[in-house]
Each structure stands twice: as structure tokens, then as C-alpha cells.
Amino acid sequence: MKILILTFASIASAQVMQQAIVTTKAPSGTTPITLISSTKCQAGVDAGNGAGKSANWNTTGASLYVGCSTSNGGGNPGPVDTQSNSNSNAINSSADSLGNHASIWYAASPTTNAAVQVTCDPGPFQSLYMFAFANTKTSSPLDQTNSNTTGSATSITTGSITPTTDGQVVFACLTQNDNSGGVTFSINASFNTPVQSPNNGTTADGGAGSYKVQTTAAAVNPTWSWSVAAVAAAAIASFKAP
């Protein structure tokens, strides 16, 4: 009987040890990409820090900035911030029939701060929608891109991309030139609620930026939608996890 008891105890002990090993085993992969914060600005619009500047933007802990820049003529300016980060262009859409562009810019391993400000350029009627992400690849994070334009319509797809690795953040950008004001934008395909602003009719185009983090790499081609028919341009880009 003692032998049996010792045997059962040994088996139980082994099972507990095995369970402990399984429980404490390090998870495969890396920490998922997460959003730290977002902000926006529009040329000629006062967001609290002067015309055309964003409100204070806390980017502490970010490893990647991604921005949607909307503009009309005057080129495709990238973001300018108070930390003097250098931004790279991921993609510029073709101009729609009214000359609007949707451009995606990014800064890998940016200099962060608890009160970053972003400034919009009044020359090309720029609007910016900026996102700070953590747990991204810190060098050469850009993977796939695409873009699209449409004539007068109430929706536009970004164009399809298929990220080449799992866990990427997919970023979508929209510019839309309806001058009625008050138009809101939505996006499908499980993208997050957009950061957006309408065309203000005088100094800045309307537009929006949104994102989703994929678990498993898969083709994605989201649709932007709005209520008043207008010409538009869209772009999409994906950025790698470490």
C-alpha cells in the first residue's frame, strides 16, 4: 500500500510540475502592437495651440508614428511636429478630379514627449490625423501599400493589401472634398473608430485616419463611407511587428 501511495504521489507531483511548466512557458510571438494615442490638426483651425496646430499629444512609449495627410495641390506635405521628427512617405495616392491627395507618412523610433504638437500647412489645405503606436518594428517597419481615387460617390475602397507577416498594424487614410460641412466618415472591416474632421470650406480638406491590428496576416481592403456624394482619395499601408 505504501508503494502505491508513493507511486500515486509521484504521479501527482509530476503532473503538477508538468502543469507548472506549461503555465509558465513564455508565449510565442511578441507583444501585440497597441495604440498609445492619436491627435489631429487642420490648416487654419485653432485646436488650442494656435491656428493649424494640434492639441498637446502624449506619445510617451511610442515606437512608431503614422499619419494620414490630406491635401489639395501644393504637393503632399508630411507631418511637422515640435520634436523635429523626420517622417518618411509610405504612399501618396493619385490626385482625385479636384486635386486632392491622401498620403501616409511614418516615423520609426520617433522622439516622443508628453506634449507633442503637430502643425498643418495652410498652403495645400492640409489636414493631419496622427497615431502613435507601441510594440512595432523599430527600423524599416513599412510593409505593404495601396491607394485609390473615385469620382463623386458616397464610398471608396482603399485598395487591397496582404501583409507579409502576422501581427501588423494596418493603417487607412481618407481625403474627401465635400464642402457642406458636418459630414462624418465611417470605415468597415473591423477598423477602429476614425479620427476625422469635415472639410471646413475654406482652409482645409476633410478626411480621416483609422487602423486595425491583425493577429494573422490576411488580405484587407476596407471601405470608407459618408452621406453626401463627393470626390475622394484613399490610401492604405501596413507596418510590421518586431
GIQUIPE-V770146 format. One record per helix or strand. SS is the DSSP state (H for helix, E for strand). FROM is the first residue (numbers start at 1). LEN is the number of residues. If there is no record, write none. Layout:
ss->SS from->FROM len->LEN
ss->SS from->FROM len->LEN
This chain:
ss->H from->2 len->23
ss->E from->34 len->9
ss->E from->46 len->1
ss->E from->51 len->1
ss->E from->53 len->1
ss->E from->57 len->1
ss->E from->64 len->9
ss->E from->80 len->2
ss->E from->88 len->5
ss->E from->100 len->9
ss->E from->116 len->1
ss->E from->118 len->2
ss->E from->127 len->8
ss->E from->136 len->1
ss->E from->142 len->16
ss->E from->161 len->2
ss->E from->169 len->8
ss->E from->186 len->2
ss->E from->195 len->3
ss->E from->206 len->8
ss->E from->219 len->2
ss->E from->223 len->17
ss->E from->241 len->1
